[in-house]
């Protein structure tokens, strides 16, 4: 009997290695992304505005190459866009949906709807999608911040409502240039949420990281050039002093080991890391901007 070239087992020697270890390795490589997907999808029914969460899910699903789910998330985001509600995202979503529109009827419908919103624009919509197209530069640490917010909630430091507000705001998107880091402590501060100070005290203790109040420090202007201002804005890490030639670095997430590693590599040194508040960090950014302009 002639062996069919389409027989699943025509030549077992040519089959790829799909042993349990391979699946485990694949899972471990994507575990952080899969955990973030779970947290974001779990939050969708609980938040007032899920547009940004769907865009974040689109990015994560794209990263793990699940384009079917990525396209679905784009459609869900587009379905919530209307005049006066996130219409500054219309151009961005229109551009992103163009590819999916050729493959999926729902994406085609959403694509046409974004086109209709754009066609009715009286000049108020922002067609510049630069910051949205570069969003991953400004959310390099989004997943660690989502995990941080969840840790605060599971540790009973912030309430369920505060947690869902944090997730919503962390995933908020606009066509305007970012003015502050995308950080959980910023959300708690900006919202004036009741457990902001409690969260800072808990993080310092839980992560065994000393706290520094940047509001009380006048920073040497020579330090502002070590880490670029754009980097400080995007990554929420800054150098505020030196001791014995070793840099002192303040950050807003003491669990973000990748950020610590990146900072150490950039400055070619092993710094001492400190936790600071959003209010203190904003004070640093303002001093840095003033010194560099």
Order of alpha helices (4+ residues) and beta strands (2+ residues): alpha-alpha-alpha-alpha-alpha-alpha-alpha-alpha-alpha-alpha-alpha-beta-beta-alpha-beta-alpha
